[in-house]
Structure formats: structure tokens, C-alpha cells
Amino acid sequence: MAATGAVRAQREGWLGDRVARARELLRPCRVCPRPCRAVDRLDDEVGGCRIGRWARVVGAAPHHGEEDALRGRRGSGTIFFSGCNLRCVFCQNADIAHTAAGREVTEQQLAGLMLDLQRQGCHNINLVTPEHVLPQILEALPTAVEQGLTLPLVWNTSAYEDPATLSLLDGLVDVYLPDVKTLDPERARRYLGAADYPDIAARAVAEMHRQVGDLVVDDRGVARRGLLVRHLVMPGGEADARAVAELLASLSTDTAVNVMGQYRPAHKVPGNERYAAIDRRPWAAELGAAVAAFRAAGLWRLEAP
């Protein structure tokens, strides 16, 4: 079995340089597209993500509810980070994403969590909401690899990522798992709190595909490398599905896609007249139209409701 990106980076001697370059992004903070440039996170100041010098973890465990290619038979080794650089009004994990929940972890402690998940037999290390703690994750990798980490790294992200920052992950991340929500600036402003999300997400996903290419699985169907894209179907989101499908097809019609139907009103949406348009579950017809849009674009590697 081929070595993972982090193992190769350590073996070839360039992992340490990536760690140092990533750490520099914390002072002042320019890890993600948010304009927190006056914040010195090395001095434990916090910006929009609510996270200072150290990452905060709310849970780490085998997850059997992820995509087939990630969970396999033994589960995906998920590490859930608190904080987020988006402000989705429908967030189903607002108590985690919009706060500094959980416990702070040093680089050694984070490495230990990765190794524990490997000992439990997980197929990969699934880093959930990692955008704002990219430097802290990279800081943990040398220790984790030195102590025997060999699992692929999954970057489970909202896609609100600076492509320049993503370049630090080139050759390190094995599987990218972005959730591309919308490519409409007005919907992004209203529902995600980031009008620039469409442009940034489109460029980020293109960079991810450039780095890892289409999804590659082993003889058990478990992901080893590549891009797997999620799209959450929201009420009234037919145009979103068409735009995301066109974007992904322009990269490769072999792009693997999970069309997700589990949207439900949460956080600020229920009973709020401002968000009445998304204060319901998506209709079956909307889910069907989204799947049809991806197929019409030539995308065939679909997981769908």
C-alpha cells in the first residue's frame, strides 16, 4: 500500500518546513479568508472563528455515518474541532461551530488523538471543520508520523478556504471532502454570512482537485486519495445544484459527489420570518431535481438520497 502524504513528507524531509510556514499565518491571522488580520493567535488572541493559539476538540471517535468510501467497515476516525469561519444561519452544530466549545489540545495531544483512532482500526483520520486550525493540525503531524501514524488524512471542510493557504496542504492531505453549499452570492450572504463564499469555494475546490485528482479507492472500496464533494440540498436550491454540478463537471466528470438530503431548519431558522424560505425540509421533487442536475452535467459517481 502506498505511503500517505504525511508519511512521504516526513520521509522526504519537507514536513517541518510546511509546519513553520503554516505557523507564521497565525501572527497576524491570515489562515482563512476572514479579515482578522489584526489578530495575533500566537498570543492567544481570537478572531471570527473564536479560536486562539490552540485548536479545541469536542470529540474524537470512529464515525459510521460518513460516505461509504470513508466509513468502510471500521469507521472514519473523526476529530471534531470547535469554531468555524462561516456563520450559517441553519447550522445544525451551532453549539460547537459558533463557540469555543470542547477542550484545548496541544500538538502532542492532537497527535495522540490521531494515533488512538488508528489503534481503534479506523480507515482514516477525518478532520472535521479544520479550516481555521490548519497550522495547529500541521504542527501535530510530525509527532503523529514519528509515532506511527500511517492513515490517510481527510480534510472535511466547508470549502471556505484561501487557495494560497491550501497550497500548504499540497502533498499532505490525501482526501479532500468539501461541502460546496451555494455559488449564489446573495444566498451566501444571507445564509452563510459570507457573500464572497461562491468565488472562494470555487477556487478552493479547483485547488483541491489539482492537488489530489479524482477519488481513488482500494480493493475494499475505501478512499485512499482524491476529491469527494458534498452538496447539501436546501429548499429552493435547484439553481445551487445546477451551478455546483457545472463547476465540478468543469474539473472532471469523474468527480465523486454526495448529494445530501438531510437539511432541516435549525439554529436561527425555525420561526424566523427572515429565513422563511428555508424554514422547511427540502421536498422530494427538489432532491430529485438536484440529483438530475448532477447527472445532466455528466457526473456519474453519485451518492444520493
C-alpha positions in Angstrom: 0.0 0.0 0.0 1.4 3.4 -1.0 2.5 5.7 1.8 0.2 8.6 2.8 1.1 12.2 2.1 2.2 12.9 5.7 4.4 9.9 5.8 6.1 10.8 2.5 6.5 14.4 3.7 8.3 13.3 6.8 10.4 10.7 5.0 11.4 13.3 2.3 12.2 15.9 4.9 9.9 18.8 4.0 7.1 18.4 6.6 8.9 20.6 9.1 9.1 23.5 6.6 5.3 23.3 6.0 4.7 23.4 9.7 6.9 26.5 10.1 5.2 28.3 7.2 1.7 27.4 8.5 2.6 28.7 12.0 3.5 32.1 10.5 -0.1 32.5 9.3 -1.2 32.9 13.0 0.6 36.2 13.5 -1.3 38.2 12.3 -4.0 35.7 11.4 -4.5 35.1 7.7 -5.3 31.4 7.9 -8.7 31.7 6.2 -10.5 34.3 4.0 -12.0 36.2 7.0 -10.4 39.6 7.5 -9.0 39.0 11.0 -5.6 40.4 10.1 -5.1 42.4 13.4 -5.5 39.2 15.5 -2.3 37.6 16.8 -3.4 34.0 17.5 0.2 33.0 18.6 -0.5 35.3 21.5 -3.9 33.5 22.0 -6.0 36.3 20.6 -9.2 35.2 18.9 -10.9 36.4 15.7 -14.1 35.4 14.0 -13.5 31.7 14.4 -13.4 32.1 18.3 -10.2 30.0 18.4 -6.8 31.3 19.7 -3.4 29.6 19.9 -4.5 26.0 20.3 -7.2 24.0 18.5 -10.2 23.0 20.5 -11.7 19.5 20.1 -15.2 18.5 21.0 -14.9 14.8 20.2 -12.8 12.1 18.5 -14.3 8.7 17.6 -14.9 6.2 14.8 -17.8 7.5 12.7 -20.0 5.0 10.8 -22.3 7.6 9.2 -19.9 9.1 6.7 -19.8 8.3 3.0 -19.3 4.6 2.1 -15.8 5.3 0.8 -14.8 6.9 4.2 -16.5 4.7 6.8 -15.7 1.3 5.2 -16.3 -1.5 7.8 -14.4 0.1 10.7 -15.4 3.7 10.6 -13.9 7.0 9.7 -11.7 8.4 12.5 -13.4 11.8 13.1 -11.9 14.6 15.1 -14.4 17.4 15.6 -12.9 20.9 16.0 -15.0 23.7 17.5 -15.2 27.1 16.0 -15.9 27.9 12.3 -15.1 30.7 9.8 -18.7 30.7 8.5 -21.9 31.8 10.2 -24.5 29.6 8.6 -27.9 30.5 10.0 -29.1 26.9 9.5 -26.1 25.3 11.3 -27.0 22.0 12.9 -23.9 22.2 15.2 -24.1 25.8 16.2 -23.2 24.9 19.8 -19.9 23.7 18.5 -19.3 25.8 15.4 -20.2 29.2 16.9 -18.4 28.8 20.2 -15.1 27.8 21.7 -16.5 24.5 23.0 -14.5 21.4 23.9 -11.0 21.3 25.2 -7.8 22.9 24.1 -5.3 20.4 22.7 -1.6 20.9 22.2 0.2 19.5 19.2 1.2 16.4 21.2 -2.3 15.8 22.4 -3.8 16.2 18.9 -1.2 13.7 17.6 -2.3 11.4 20.4 -5.9 11.6 19.3 -4.9 10.6 15.7 -2.9 7.7 16.9 -5.7 6.5 19.2 -8.2 6.5 16.3 -5.6 4.4 14.3 -5.4 1.9 17.2 -9.2 1.6 17.1 -8.9 0.4 13.5 -10.3 3.4 11.7 -9.7 3.7 7.9 -8.6 7.4 8.0 -8.2 10.5 10.1 -11.2 12.7 9.3 -10.5 16.3 10.3 -13.9 18.0 10.7 -14.1 21.8 10.3 -10.3 22.2 10.1 -10.1 25.4 8.0 -9.3 27.8 10.9 -6.9 25.4 12.7 -4.8 24.4 9.7 -1.5 25.4 11.4 -2.3 23.5 14.6 -3.1 20.4 12.6 0.2 20.6 10.7 2.0 21.1 14.0 0.7 17.8 15.2 1.7 15.8 12.2 5.5 15.3 12.8 4.8 13.8 16.2 2.0 11.6 14.9 4.0 10.3 12.0 7.1 9.7 14.1 4.9 7.7 16.5 3.5 5.5 13.7 0.6 7.3 12.0 0.0 5.8 8.6 -3.7 6.5 7.9 -4.8 8.9 5.1 -5.8 12.4 6.1 -9.3 13.5 5.2 -9.9 17.3 5.1 -13.6 17.7 5.9 -14.3 21.3 5.1 -16.9 24.0 4.3 -14.8 24.9 1.3 -14.4 28.5 2.6 -10.6 28.2 2.3 -7.9 30.5 1.0 -6.3 28.7 -2.0 -2.9 30.1 -1.0 -3.3 28.6 2.4 -4.5 25.3 0.9 -1.2 25.2 -1.0 0.5 24.3 2.3 -1.6 21.1 2.3 -0.3 20.0 -1.2 1.1 16.5 -0.8 -0.1 16.2 2.8 -3.9 15.8 2.6 -4.9 12.6 0.9 -8.7 13.1 0.6 -10.5 16.4 0.3 -14.1 16.4 1.4 -15.6 19.9 0.8 -19.2 20.7 1.3 -20.0 23.2 -1.6 -23.2 24.9 -0.3 -24.1 27.5 -2.9 -22.5 29.5 -5.7 -25.0 32.4 -5.4 -23.5 35.5 -3.7 -26.9 36.7 -2.3 -27.8 33.3 -0.8 -24.3 33.0 0.5 -24.6 36.5 2.2 -28.0 35.7 3.7 -27.5 32.2 4.8 -23.7 31.7 5.3 -22.7 35.2 6.4 -20.1 35.4 3.6 -21.0 37.0 0.2 -17.6 36.0 -1.2 -18.2 32.3 -0.4 -19.0 31.3 -4.0 -15.8 32.7 -5.6 -13.6 31.4 -2.8 -15.2 28.0 -2.7 -15.0 27.6 -6.4 -11.3 28.4 -6.4 -10.6 26.3 -3.3 -12.3 23.2 -4.9 -10.3 23.7 -8.1 -7.1 23.8 -6.0 -8.1 20.6 -4.1 -8.7 18.8 -7.4 -5.4 20.0 -8.7 -3.7 18.5 -5.7 -5.3 15.1 -5.4 -7.4 14.5 -8.6 -10.4 12.2 -8.7 -11.3 9.9 -5.9 -9.2 6.6 -5.8 -10.4 3.7 -3.7 -8.7 0.5 -2.7 -9.9 -3.0 -3.4 -12.4 -2.7 -0.4 -13.9 0.5 -1.8 -12.2 2.7 0.9 -10.8 6.0 -0.2 -7.0 6.4 -0.5 -6.7 9.7 -2.3 -8.8 12.2 -4.2 -11.7 14.6 -4.1 -15.1 13.8 -2.8 -17.6 16.7 -2.8 -20.7 17.1 -0.7 -23.7 19.3 -1.7 -26.4 19.9 0.9 -29.7 20.3 -1.0 -31.6 23.3 0.6 -35.2 24.4 0.0 -35.3 26.4 -3.2 -31.8 25.3 -4.1 -32.3 24.0 -7.6 -30.1 26.7 -9.1 -27.5 25.9 -6.5 -27.3 22.3 -7.5 -27.0 23.2 -11.2 -24.2 25.7 -10.6 -22.3 23.3 -8.3 -22.7 20.5 -10.9 -21.4 22.7 -13.7 -18.4 23.7 -11.5 -17.5 20.1 -10.7 -18.0 18.8 -14.2 -15.6 21.5 -15.4 -13.0 19.9 -13.2 -13.8 16.3 -14.1 -16.9 14.4 -14.9 -15.4 11.6 -12.8 -15.7 13.8 -9.6 -17.3 11.8 -6.8 -20.3 13.6 -5.3 -22.6 13.0 -2.3 -25.9 14.8 -2.9 -27.2 15.2 0.7 -30.9 15.4 1.6 -30.7 15.8 5.4 -31.2 19.6 5.6 -33.6 20.6 8.4 -34.4 24.0 9.9 -32.0 24.7 12.8 -30.2 27.4 14.7 -31.7 30.8 13.7 -34.1 29.5 11.0 -37.1 28.0 12.8 -39.9 30.5 13.2 -37.8 33.4 11.8 -39.6 35.3 9.1 -36.3 36.5 7.7 -35.4 32.9 6.8 -38.9 31.7 6.0 -37.8 30.4 2.6 -35.6 27.7 4.1 -37.8 27.0 7.2 -38.8 23.6 6.0 -37.3 20.3 4.8 -36.5 20.1 1.1 -39.3 18.5 -1.0 -38.7 15.1 -2.7 -39.1 16.9 -6.0 -36.2 19.3 -5.1 -34.0 16.4 -4.1 -34.8 14.6 -7.4 -34.1 17.8 -9.4 -30.7 18.2 -7.7 -29.7 14.6 -8.5 -30.9 15.1 -12.1 -28.8 18.3 -12.4 -25.6 16.4 -11.4 -26.4 13.6 -13.8 -27.2 16.1 -16.6 -23.8 17.7 -16.1 -22.2 14.3 -16.8 -21.3 13.4 -13.2 -21.9 9.8 -12.6 -20.1 8.9 -9.3 -23.1 9.9 -7.2 -24.2 9.0 -3.7 -27.7 10.4 -3.3 -30.8 10.1 -1.0 
